[in-house]
């Protein structure tokens, strides 16, 4: 039997991912879970800050995959799990904006960050979900960021939904990604996509350009067609889409 880790809950942390990394470096077993009620220095992709909405769910998992799996594959599968968790906990249907943003009513309610631990073999999966928006977002995020309950919710409802989300995610990620059927995940990821069949703007190092999002392949790459008819497979990067 492979040892599984415990659940560590904190009132506040700088970053659940950073705490999970430190525990992994100190030998924390697979399925170790870090939970914080708030973060003061949450991070998103490419080193960007992640605004941690007061009253949200902020969790990181120490994963020790038994087979070779990419961070992109883990992120893709995790986005589907989060959509399932929100539906189970709050009865709300989400969509996924490639690669790792979970949207509700066109606004981002969840970010997912997957990071390898150098020299250790562990992978850290971080999930941040905005549950109820009571104090509002900073000016720069108000148009794009949202919450499961954007107009706020009473304390009992918030606690109930948070507890359900946490319980669902701990159960779903207990043997993740080793028991994840990726063919089924990709089919569901496509079904939940907020971008397939839409005009998008690809944001690349060389500049931005318009394209049409045709599909997402089995490796999680976004298949786009540009205005001149050229087809591309995007394995990383960013897009914007008008929803």
ABEGO torsion letter per residue (X at the ends): XBBBBBBBBBABBABAAAAAAAAAAAGBBBGBBBBBABBAABBBBGGBBBBBBBGBBBBBBBBBBABBBBAAAAAAAAAAAAAAAAAAAAGBBBBBBOAABBBBGGBBABBBBBBBBBGAGBBBBBBBBBABBAAEBBAAAAAABBBABAAEBBAAAAAAAAAAAAAAAAAAAAAOAAABBAAAAAAAAAAABAABGBBBBBBBAAEBBBBBBABBBAAGBBBBBBAAGBBBBBABEBBBBBX
